[in-house]
Amino acid sequence: MAEPSLDTHKSPKIKRKGPSLTLKQSKYLFVYLCLLLPLIFYICIRIAPTLYTFNIGFREWNILSPEKPFVGFDNYVTLANDPIFKKSLWNTVIFIVFGVSGQVLIGLLIALLLQRINKFVGVFRVIYFIPYVTSIVAVSWVFRWLFMNNGIINEFLVNLGIPPQLFLNSPDQAIYIIIGTMIWQGLGFQMVIFLAGLENIPKMFYEAAEVDGANSWNKFKSITLPLLNPTIVFSVVIGSINFIQVSFTQVVNMSVDSAGGPLHSTISIVVYIYQLAFRQYSMGLASAATVILFLFILALTIFQMKVLSKKFDY
């Protein structure tokens, strides 16, 4: 009896592939990988130094000393008892209150006026925006020259029969001269922001108000101002941060001693931090002051957004 032949041919085995990514998942993976490098860069450049600043604020950190002992809250206690630090903090509040309010109000007024004209609109926008893109140092020295004891402003006052003023040499006048300079230079930014906000308001609201017999003031109070609320909040928050930052350059270049004089009447908290870090080499105190400034800006921003933000429905 013949034995059955064995079939030596084996069927090929089918290899099962692992789960493959869908097109949507691949897109998300590509996006996250592209965002990973900027995220790492931001963590290393921004977040890590910020956290390290908190560490330095708790140490007696002198650049010239190799030892940096932990001192707890001693740096913060020292700042709390320093009258110059209190003066710098108060001056910073003055910069924000008078500077931001003046810049926002005048910037809104200029934007409203520019919206009403039909000819040479671009020319006027360029004229008002040029100071914003001009060097802060150059603008500061031009205004310092204008307000010198024998400058053009005093010469004009003398011709009017008004006695010459000390201006930047006066502890009472110097800070407001610097604030005025900062307001003038930042008007272009505020003007552009408000023009963008005004152009986004639908014209039909004004047409409906005219049908109801509303005058210009009523239209501004009931339509323009409420619908500009997000723009106003943005301008106030950004303006406050800008005044804190830019006050360093303006104060250093316009104050009589380039250090917030006379008699610390123009010193801002940013100038104070600079003097602690790079003139007194006390990085511990400077870092503690920086942490206080960070908390101050954070609290101010939250306060402004909570108080100024309002929702309107038309």
VOBA-1610 file (N, C-alpha, C; in pm, whole numbers, padded with zeros to 5 digits, always signed):
BEGIN
Met+00086-00119+00000Met+00000+00000+00000Met+00088+00122+00000Ala+00062+00206-00094Ala+00147+00326-00109Ala+00118+00426+00001Glu+00229+00483+00056Glu+00213+00584+00162Glu+00171+00718+00102Pro+00085+00789+00173Pro+00042+00920+00122Pro+00159+01017+00117Ser+00168+01084+00008Ser+00279+01182-00008Ser+00258+01302+00082Leu+00367+01345+00141Leu+00360+01463+00230Leu+00382+01590+00150Asp+00298+01686+00170Asp+00310+01816+00098Asp+00412+01902+00171Thr+00528+01915+00109Thr+00635+01994+00172Thr+00617+02145+00153His+00521+02186+00072His+00501+02329+00047His+00420+02389+00162Lys+00481+02487+00231Lys+00415+02551+00345Lys+00360+02687+00302Ser+00241+02713+00347Ser+00180+02845+00314Ser+00251+02956+00389Pro+00278+03068+00323Pro+00350+03179+00390Pro+00270+03236+00506Lys+00344+03271+00612Lys+00280+03330+00728Lys+00255+03479+00706Ile+00140+03527+00743Ile+00102+03669+00727Ile+00145+03745+00854Lys+00232+03839+00833Lys+00280+03920+00946Lys+00182+04035+00973Arg+00141+04043+01094Arg+00047+04150+01133Arg+00125+04275+01176Lys+00094+04384+01114Lys+00158+04511+01149Lys+00093+04571+01273Gly+00175+04652+01346Gly+00123+04720+01463Gly+00024+04829+01424Pro-00041+04884+01521Pro-00139+04989+01492Pro-00072+05110+01427Ser-00121+05150+01313Ser-00064+05264+01239Ser-00139+05391+01276Leu-00068+05503+01264Leu-00127+05633+01297Leu-00218+05678+01186Thr-00328+05734+01225Thr-00418+05792+01126Thr-00361+05925+01077Leu-00423+05977+00971Leu-00376+06103+00916Leu-00390+06216+01018Lys-00499+06213+01093Lys-00522+06317+01193Lys-00419+06309+01305Gln-00389+06185+01349Gln-00289+06167+01455Gln-00150+06208+01406Ser-00120+06181+01282Ser+00010+06221+01226Ser+00024+06372+01223Lys-00083+06441+01189Lys-00078+06587+01187Lys-00053+06642+01326Tyr-00124+06586+01425Tyr-00105+06633+01563Tyr+00037+06603+01611Leu+00089+06485+01575Leu+00225+06451+01615Leu+00326+06547+01554Phe+00307+06582+01429Phe+00397+06676+01362Phe+00391+06814+01429Val+00271+06858+01462Val+00256+06989+01526Val+00323+06991+01663Tyr+00303+06886+01742Tyr+00362+06882+01876Tyr+00514+06873+01870Leu+00566+06801+01773Leu+00711+06793+01758Leu+00768+06929+01718Cys+00696+07001+01633Cys+00742+07135+01594Cys+00737+07232+01711Leu+00640+07213+01801Leu+00629+07302+01917Leu+00724+07264+02030Leu+00780+07145+02024Leu+00864+07098+02134Leu+00990+07181+02149Leu+01058+07211+02037Leu+01182+07287+02044Leu+01160+07429+02099Pro+01061+07505+02047Pro+01036+07637+02108Pro+00997+07628+02256Leu+00925+07520+02292Leu+00886+07504+02432Leu+01007+07482+02520Ile+01100+07397+02476Ile+01223+07374+02551Ile+01304+07503+02562Phe+01312+07576+02451Phe+01384+07704+02451Phe+01321+07802+02550Tyr+01187+07810+02550Tyr+01117+07901+02640Tyr+01139+07862+02786Ile+01136+07732+02814Ile+01158+07686+02952Ile+01299+07721+02999Cys+01396+07701+02911Cys+01536+07727+02948Cys+01566+07876+02959Ile+01504+07958+02876Ile+01536+08100+02872Ile+01448+08182+02964Arg+01325+08141+02984Arg+01229+08220+03062Arg+01197+08160+03199Ile+01142+08040+03198Ile+01089+07983+03322Ile+01201+07946+03418Ala+01305+07879+03369Ala+01415+07837+03457Ala+01485+07957+03523Pro+01522+08063+03449Pro+01583+08179+03516Pro+01489+08247+03615Thr+01358+08246+03585Thr+01261+08306+03677Thr+01259+08229+03809Leu+01254+08097+03800Leu+01256+08015+03922Leu+01389+08031+03997Tyr+01497+08044+03921Tyr+01629+08061+03984Tyr+01637+08195+04057Thr+01565+08296+04005Thr+01562+08427+04072Thr+01501+08416+04211Phe+01396+08333+04225Phe+01337+08311+04358Phe+01441+08252+04453Asn+01524+08161+04402Asn+01628+08101+04486Asn+01731+08206+04530Ile+01775+08290+04437Ile+01874+08393+04471Ile+01818+08490+04574Gly+01687+08519+04566Gly+01626+08613+04659Gly+01632+08570+04804Phe+01654+08440+04827Phe+01665+08389+04964Phe+01809+08370+05009Arg+01903+08427+04935Arg+02044+08411+04969Arg+02115+08546+04975Glu+02224+08549+05050Glu+02311+08666+05051Glu+02409+08649+04934Trp+02367+08699+04819Trp+02435+08668+04693Trp+02511+08790+04646Asn+02641+08790+04670Asn+02727+08897+04622Asn+02814+08843+04508Ile+02818+08917+04398Ile+02893+08870+04281Ile+03040+08846+04314Leu+03095+08929+04401Leu+03237+08923+04431Leu+03271+08819+04537Ser+03169+08759+04599Ser+03194+08662+04707Ser+03162+08521+04659Pro+03251+08425+04683Pro+03223+08286+04640Pro+03116+08219+04726Glu+03096+08265+04849Glu+02998+08204+04938Glu+02864+08275+04923Lys+02759+08197+04914Lys+02624+08251+04896Lys+02531+08182+04995Pro+02538+08218+05122Pro+02460+08149+05225Pro+02311+08178+05215Phe+02233+08083+05262Phe+02088+08097+05266Phe+02051+08186+05386Val+01972+08292+05359Val+01936+08386+05466Val+01786+08397+05485Gly+01709+08316+05415Gly+01564+08320+05431Gly+01503+08448+05380Phe+01421+08510+05463Phe+01349+08631+05423Phe+01422+08759+05464Asp+01550+08748+05496Asp+01625+08867+05540Asp+01631+08974+05430Asn+01644+08932+05304Asn+01649+09030+05196Asn+01518+09107+05184Tyr+01407+09037+05204Tyr+01277+09103+05195Tyr+01256+09198+05313Val+01305+09160+05430Val+01296+09248+05546Val+01381+09373+05523Thr+01499+09356+05466Thr+01585+09470+05436Thr+01518+09566+05339Leu+01453+09512+05237Leu+01383+09596+05140Leu+01265+09669+05205Ala+01195+09601+05294Ala+01081+09662+05361Ala+01123+09780+05448Asn+01247+09779+05496Asn+01296+09887+05581Asn+01379+09990+05504Asp+01389+09974+05373Asp+01467+10065+05291Asp+01378+10176+05237Pro+01399+10301+05275Pro+01313+10411+05225Pro+01327+10434+05076Ile+01443+10405+05019Ile+01462+10424+04875Ile+01377+10323+04797Phe+01370+10200+04847Phe+01285+10100+04782Phe+01138+10141+04787Lys+01095+10191+04902Lys+00956+10238+04914Lys+00930+10355+04819Lys+01029+10444+04806Lys+01014+10557+04715Lys+01006+10509+04570Ser+01089+10412+04534Ser+01087+10360+04397Ser+00954+10292+04366Leu+00900+10221+04464Leu+00771+10154+04443Leu+00659+10257+04427Trp+00663+10362+04509Trp+00562+10467+04499Trp+00575+10542+04366Asn+00697+10570+04324Asn+00717+10637+04195Asn+00667+10551+04080Thr+00684+10419+04091Thr+00633+10330+03987Thr+00482+10338+03978Val+00415+10347+04093Val+00270+10365+04094Val+00231+10496+04026Ile+00307+10603+04052Ile+00279+10733+03988Ile+00298+10722+03837Phe+00405+10654+03794Phe+00427+10634+03650Phe+00307+10566+03586Ile+00255+10464+03652Ile+00145+10386+03594Ile+00015+10467+03594Val-00018+10529+03708Val-00146+10599+03720Val-00154+10716+03623Phe-00056+10805+03627Phe-00061+10924+03542Phe-00022+10892+03397Gly+00077+10805+03379Gly+00123+10775+03245Gly+00023+10697+03163Val-00027+10588+03219Val-00120+10504+03144Val-00252+10576+03118Ser-00305+10643+03221Ser-00432+10715+03201Ser-00418+10825+03097Gly-00308+10901+03103Gly-00287+11006+03004Gly-00269+10950+02865Gln-00193+10843+02854Gln-00166+10784+02722Gln-00293+10724+02661Val-00372+10656+02743Val-00495+10594+02691Val-00597+10700+02651Leu-00616+10802+02735Leu-00716+10906+02705Leu-00678+10985+02580Ile-00552+11028+02572Ile-00510+11107+02456Ile-00506+11020+02331Gly-00461+10895+02344Gly-00458+10805+02230Gly-00597+10778+02176Leu-00696+10762+02265Leu-00835+10741+02222Leu-00889+10867+02154Leu-00857+10984+02208Leu-00902+11109+02148Leu-00845+11126+02007Ile-00718+11099+01989Ile-00655+11110+01857Ile-00717+11010+01760Ala-00743+10888+01807Ala-00805+10787+01720Ala-00945+10830+01676Leu-01022+10889+01767Leu-01156+10936+01733Leu-01150+11049+01631Leu-01054+11139+01647Leu-01041+11249+01552Leu-00995+11200+01416Leu-00900+11107+01414Leu-00852+11054+01286Leu-00961+10976+01213Gln-01053+10916+01288Gln-01160+10840+01225Gln-01259+10931+01153Arg-01263+11057+01193Arg-01361+11150+01135Arg-01312+11218+01008Ile-01180+11220+00986Ile-01128+11290+00868Ile-01120+11194+00750Asn-01126+11249+00631Asn-01124+11170+00509Asn-00998+11191+00426Lys-00930+11304+00445Lys-00812+11336+00366Lys-00686+11328+00452Phe-00578+11283+00391Phe-00446+11275+00455Phe-00447+11191+00583Val-00534+11090+00587Val-00542+11005+00705Val-00409+10931+00728Gly-00353+10876+00620Gly-00226+10804+00631Gly-00113+10892+00678Val-00112+11018+00632Val-00005+11111+00671Val-00011+11136+00822Phe-00131+11160+00874Phe-00145+11187+01017Phe-00111+11064+01101Arg-00146+10948+01051Arg-00113+10826+01125Arg+00038+10807+01134Val+00107+10832+01025Val+00253+10820+01024Val+00316+10922+01119Ile+00264+11046+01118Ile+00319+11152+01204Ile+00308+11113+01351Tyr+00192+11060+01389Tyr+00173+11024+01529Tyr+00247+10895+01567Phe+00274+10809+01467Phe+00337+10680+01499Phe+00490+10688+01498Ile+00547+10788+01432Ile+00693+10799+01423Ile+00761+10803+01560Pro+00711+10882+01658Pro+00779+10883+01789Pro+00787+10746+01855Tyr+00688+10660+01829Tyr+00688+10529+01894Tyr+00802+10441+01844Val+00840+10456+01718Val+00948+10374+01662Val+01082+10446+01668Thr+01085+10565+01725Thr+01210+10639+01740Thr+01284+10589+01864Ser+01416+10595+01862Ser+01497+10550+01974Ser+01457+10621+02103Ile+01437+10543+02208Ile+01399+10600+02338Ile+01509+10690+02392Val+01633+10649+02372Val+01745+10728+02420Val+01749+10864+02349Ala+01729+10863+02217Ala+01731+10988+02142Ala+01620+11082+02187Val+01500+11027+02204Val+01386+11108+02249Val+01413+11164+02389Ser+01469+11082+02477Ser+01496+11127+02614Ser+01594+11244+02616Trp+01699+11237+02535Trp+01797+11344+02536Trp+01745+11471+02469Val+01657+11456+02371Val+01595+11575+02311Val+01509+11647+02413Phe+01429+11574+02488Phe+01344+11636+02590Phe+01428+11689+02706Arg+01537+11619+02738Arg+01626+11671+02842Arg+01686+11804+02800Trp+01720+11817+02673Trp+01774+11943+02622Trp+01667+12051+02624Leu+01543+12017+02590Leu+01434+12115+02589Leu+01408+12171+02728Phe+01420+12085+02831Phe+01385+12125+02967Phe+01508+12157+03053Met+01618+12190+02988Met+01734+12237+03064Met+01705+12373+03126Asn+01789+12413+03223Asn+01768+12544+03288Asn+01772+12658+03187Asn+01858+12646+03087Asn+01867+12748+02983Asn+01814+12696+02849Gly+01718+12601+02857Gly+01663+12541+02737Gly+01554+12626+02673Ile+01497+12571+02566Ile+01397+12644+02489Ile+01271+12670+02570Ile+01228+12574+02650Ile+01105+12590+02727Ile+01118+12705+02826Asn+01228+12711+02899Asn+01248+12821+02994Asn+01262+12954+02922Glu+01326+12953+02807Glu+01339+13076+02730Glu+01202+13127+02686Phe+01115+13036+02647Phe+00979+13073+02608Phe+00901+13127+02728Leu+00917+13065+02844Leu+00847+13112+02964Leu+00894+13252+03004Val+01023+13277+02994Val+01077+13409+03029Val+01019+13516+02936Asn+01006+13484+02808Asn+00948+13579+02714Asn+00802+13610+02746Leu+00734+13516+02813Leu+00595+13539+02854Leu+00586+13606+02990Gly+00699+13633+03052Gly+00699+13697+03183Gly+00688+13600+03298Ile+00706+13472+03271Ile+00698+13368+03375Ile+00840+13333+03418Pro+00866+13325+03547Pro+01003+13293+03592Pro+01045+13155+03546Pro+01172+13134+03517Pro+01220+13003+03471Pro+01199+12896+03578Gln+01174+12773+03531Gln+01147+12661+03620Gln+01267+12567+03627Leu+01273+12490+03734Leu+01383+12394+03750Leu+01362+12269+03666Phe+01237+12233+03642Phe+01201+12116+03561Phe+01273+11990+03610Leu+01369+11938+03535Leu+01435+11812+03571Leu+01523+11824+03694Asn+01554+11944+03738Asn+01631+11964+03860Asn+01541+11981+03983Ser+01411+11975+03963Ser+01317+11993+04072Ser+01265+11857+04119Pro+01270+11827+04249Pro+01215+11701+04299Pro+01065+11689+04277Asp+00996+11801+04261Asp+00851+11799+04243Asp+00808+11793+04097Gln+00891+11842+04006Gln+00852+11851+03866Gln+00915+11742+03779Ala+01028+11689+03817Ala+01106+11602+03729Ala+01028+11478+03686Ile+00960+11413+03779Ile+00892+11288+03746Ile+00780+11311+03645Tyr+00713+11427+03653Tyr+00604+11454+03560Tyr+00655+11493+03422Ile+00774+11551+03416Ile+00837+11577+03286Ile+00868+11445+03217Ile+00921+11349+03293Ile+00953+11218+03235Ile+00826+11146+03193Ile+00722+11154+03275Ile+00594+11090+03239Ile+00538+11152+03112Gly+00545+11285+03100Gly+00497+11351+02979Gly+00572+11305+02855Thr+00703+11287+02869Thr+00783+11237+02756Thr+00739+11096+02716Met+00715+11011+02815Met+00674+10874+02786Met+00535+10871+02723Ile+00446+10958+02769Ile+00312+10965+02709Ile+00322+11005+02562Trp+00402+11109+02534Trp+00416+11157+02397Trp+00471+11049+02305Gln+00569+10974+02353Gln+00631+10873+02268Gln+00542+10752+02246Gly+00455+10720+02338Gly+00371+10601+02325Gly+00236+10624+02264Leu+00205+10749+02224Leu+00073+10778+02168Leu+00048+10702+02038Gly+00151+10683+01958Gly+00132+10614+01832Gly+00081+10472+01850Phe+00134+10401+01949Phe+00089+10264+01975Phe-00057+10263+02017Gln-00094+10350+02111Gln-00232+10357+02157Gln-00326+10396+02044Met-00284+10488+01959Met-00366+10533+01847Met-00398+10416+01754Val-00297+10337+01719Val-00318+10225+01628Val-00412+10121+01690Ile-00395+10093+01818Ile-00480+09995+01886Ile-00625+10042+01887Phe-00647+10168+01919Phe-00784+10220+01925Phe-00846+10234+01786Leu-00768+10267+01687Leu-00821+10273+01551Leu-00869+10135+01506Ala-00792+10032+01539Ala-00834+09896+01506Ala-00964+09859+01579Gly-00975+09900+01706Gly-01097+09871+01780Gly-01217+09947+01726Leu-01197+10073+01687Leu-01307+10153+01633Leu-01356+10099+01500Glu-01266+10050+01418Glu-01305+09999+01287Glu-01381+09867+01298Asn-01370+09798+01410Asn-01442+09672+01429Asn-01583+09691+01483Ile-01620+09814+01516Ile-01756+09840+01565Ile-01849+09850+01444Pro-01955+09769+01437Pro-02046+09774+01322Pro-02113+09912+01308Lys-02121+09960+01186Lys-02180+10091+01160Lys-02331+10093+01185Met-02394+09976+01180Met-02540+09974+01194Met-02585+10020+01333Phe-02496+10005+01435Phe-02532+10052+01568Phe-02545+10205+01569Tyr-02453+10271+01502Tyr-02459+10418+01495Tyr-02578+10463+01412Glu-02608+10391+01304Glu-02723+10428+01221Glu-02853+10413+01298Ala-02862+10305+01377Ala-02983+10285+01458Ala-02995+10394+01564Ala-02881+10434+01622Ala-02884+10539+01723Ala-02924+10673+01662Glu-02881+10702+01540Glu-02920+10827+01474Glu-03069+10829+01444Val-03124+10713+01410Val-03269+10705+01387Val-03346+10737+01515Asp-03290+10693+01628Asp-03354+10719+01758Asp-03328+10861+01808Gly-03249+10939+01734Gly-03223+11078+01773Gly-03109+11097+01870Ala-03016+11001+01879Ala-02902+11013+01972Ala-02800+11111+01917Asn-02743+11193+02006Asn-02638+11286+01966Asn-02501+11217+01975Ser-02396+11293+01945Ser-02261+11235+01940Ser-02219+11180+02076Trp-02249+11254+02184Trp-02209+11209+02316Trp-02281+11080+02356Asn-02410+11072+02325Asn-02486+10951+02358Asn-02435+10830+02281Lys-02398+10852+02153Lys-02344+10742+02074Lys-02209+10696+02129Phe-02127+10791+02172Phe-01998+10755+02229Phe-02015+10680+02361Lys-02107+10730+02445Lys-02124+10671+02578Lys-02193+10535+02572Ser-02286+10517+02482Ser-02366+10395+02479Ser-02320+10292+02378Ile-02240+10334+02279Ile-02198+10239+02175Ile-02045+10226+02171Thr-01978+10339+02147Thr-01832+10334+02128Thr-01760+10284+02252Leu-01787+10345+02365Leu-01714+10310+02487Leu-01739+10166+02532Pro-01864+10119+02535Pro-01884+09978+02576Pro-01819+09878+02481Leu-01831+09901+02349Leu-01775+09805+02254Leu-01623+09814+02244Leu-01566+09922+02295Leu-01420+09935+02300Leu-01361+09879+02428Asn-01444+09821+02513Asn-01395+09774+02642Asn-01281+09674+02631Pro-01288+09572+02543Pro-01172+09480+02531Pro-01045+09553+02487Thr-01059+09650+02397Thr-00943+09727+02352Thr-00886+09811+02464Ile-00973+09871+02544Ile-00927+09953+02656Ile-00854+09868+02759Val-00908+09750+02789Val-00842+09660+02885Val-00703+09621+02834Phe-00695+09586+02706Phe-00566+09549+02648Phe-00468+09665+02656Ser-00514+09786+02621Ser-00425+09903+02621Ser-00376+09936+02761Val-00464+09924+02860Val-00426+09955+02998Val-00325+09854+03051Val-00349+09725+03026Val-00259+09621+03076Val-00122+09633+03010Ile-00120+09641+02876Ile+00007+09651+02804Ile+00077+09783+02836Gly-00002+09892+02847Gly+00057+10021+02881Gly+00122+10021+03018Ser+00060+09954+03115Ser+00116+09947+03250Ser+00250+09873+03249Ile+00254+09760+03179Ile+00379+09684+03172Ile+00487+09765+03099Asn+00448+09833+02992Asn+00544+09913+02916Asn+00600+10028+03001Phe+00514+10092+03080Phe+00561+10202+03164Phe+00658+10153+03270Ile+00637+10034+03321Ile+00731+09979+03419Ile+00865+09949+03353Gln+00863+09896+03231Gln+00987+09860+03163Gln+01059+09982+03108Val+00986+10067+03036Val+01049+10180+02966Val+01095+10286+03065Ser+01035+10291+03185Ser+01074+10393+03281Ser+01222+10385+03315Phe+01284+10268+03298Phe+01428+10255+03323Phe+01507+10343+03226Thr+01481+10328+03097Thr+01556+10403+02996Thr+01531+10552+03008Gln+01407+10589+03028Gln+01374+10731+03038Gln+01438+10794+03161Val+01430+10726+03274Val+01483+10781+03399Val+01635+10793+03392Val+01702+10689+03342Val+01848+10690+03336Val+01897+10803+03245Asn+01827+10830+03137Asn+01874+10929+03041Asn+01824+11071+03069Met+01720+11086+03150Met+01665+11220+03174Met+01692+11273+03313Ser+01712+11187+03412Ser+01738+11236+03547Ser+01876+11302+03555Val+01890+11397+03645Val+02011+11479+03650Val+02135+11398+03685Asp+02120+11293+03763Asp+02235+11211+03800Asp+02232+11074+03734Ser+02139+11056+03640Ser+02122+10928+03569Ser+02094+10812+03665Ala+02040+10844+03781Ala+02013+10739+03880Ala+01881+10763+03953Gly+01792+10842+03893Gly+01662+10866+03956Gly+01656+10989+04041Gly+01746+11083+04020Gly+01745+11207+04097Gly+01654+11311+04034Pro+01645+11429+04099Pro+01714+11466+04224Pro+01643+11409+04348Leu+01722+11370+04445Leu+01674+11318+04573Leu+01583+11197+04554His+01618+11110+04459His+01541+10988+04429His+01396+11018+04392Ser+01369+11136+04341Ser+01231+11174+04309Ser+01180+11108+04182Thr+01269+11057+04097Thr+01225+10993+03973Thr+01265+10846+03965Ile+01323+10793+04069Ile+01370+10654+04063Ile+01251+10559+04056Ser+01257+10465+03964Ser+01154+10361+03953Ser+01211+10231+04010Ile+01124+10134+04029Ile+01170+10009+04090Ile+01267+09935+03998Val+01253+09952+03865Val+01346+09887+03772Val+01485+09949+03784Val+01493+10082+03797Val+01621+10149+03817Val+01682+10108+03950Tyr+01599+10094+04052Tyr+01646+10052+04184Tyr+01708+09912+04177Ile+01642+09821+04106Ile+01694+09685+04091Ile+01828+09688+04018Tyr+01837+09770+03914Tyr+01963+09780+03838Tyr+02077+09829+03928Gln+02049+09928+04011Gln+02153+09981+04099Gln+02198+09877+04201Leu+02103+09800+04256Leu+02139+09695+04350Leu+02226+09588+04285Ala+02191+09549+04163Ala+02259+09437+04099Ala+02394+09474+04041Phe+02401+09588+03971Phe+02521+09617+03891Phe+02604+09735+03944Arg+02560+09795+04051Arg+02642+09899+04114Arg+02683+09859+04255Gln+02590+09795+04327Gln+02623+09747+04461Gln+02656+09598+04461Tyr+02637+09530+04349Tyr+02668+09387+04332Tyr+02595+09299+04434Ser+02477+09343+04475Ser+02398+09266+04571Ser+02285+09196+04496Met+02317+09079+04442Met+02220+09006+04363Met+02106+08950+04447Gly+02131+08923+04573Gly+02026+08872+04660Gly+01915+08974+04678Leu+01953+09098+04714Leu+01853+09204+04729Leu+01786+09235+04596Ala+01864+09238+04488Ala+01808+09268+04357Ala+01707+09161+04315Ser+01737+09036+04341Ser+01644+08928+04306Ser+01518+08935+04391Ala+01533+08968+04519Ala+01416+08982+04605Ala+01327+09096+04555Ala+01388+09207+04514Ala+01311+09319+04459Ala+01245+09279+04327Thr+01313+09196+04247Thr+01254+09149+04122Thr+01133+09061+04147Val+01140+08976+04249Val+01025+08892+04284Val+00908+08979+04327Ile+00935+09083+04404Ile+00827+09175+04445Ile+00768+09245+04324Leu+00853+09285+04230Leu+00804+09348+04108Leu+00718+09251+04027Phe+00761+09126+04019Phe+00682+09024+03948Phe+00544+09008+04011Leu+00539+08997+04143Leu+00411+08983+04212Leu+00326+09109+04197Phe+00392+09225+04195Phe+00320+09352+04177Phe+00254+09357+04039Ile+00329+09320+03934Ile+00274+09322+03798Ile+00161+09220+03785Leu+00180+09102+03844Leu+00078+08998+03838Leu-00051+09044+03906Ala-00039+09101+04026Ala-00158+09148+04098Ala-00224+09265+04024Leu-00142+09355+03969Leu-00197+09470+03896Leu-00272+09424+03772Thr-00217+09328+03699Thr-00282+09279+03577Thr-00414+09211+03609Ile-00414+09126+03711Ile-00539+09059+03750Ile-00643+09160+03794Phe-00602+09260+03872Phe-00693+09364+03919Phe-00753+09441+03801Gln-00668+09481+03707Gln-00716+09557+03591Gln-00814+09475+03507Met-00783+09348+03486Met-00871+09265+03403Met-01003+09237+03473Lys-01001+09223+03606Lys-01125+09197+03679Lys-01212+09322+03687Val-01151+09438+03709Val-01227+09562+03729Val-01274+09621+03597Leu-01185+09622+03497Leu-01217+09690+03372Leu-01297+09605+03274Ser-01281+09473+03280Ser-01350+09387+03184Ser-01499+09382+03212Lys-01577+09417+03113Lys-01724+09413+03123Lys-01781+09358+02993Lys-01887+09280+03006Lys-01950+09222+02889Lys-02075+09301+02852Phe-02085+09330+02724Phe-02201+09404+02672Phe-02263+09323+02558Asp-02396+09321+02555Asp-02468+09246+02453Asp-02567+09339+02386Tyr-02555+09352+02255Tyr-02645+09439+02179Tyr-02730+09354+02084
//
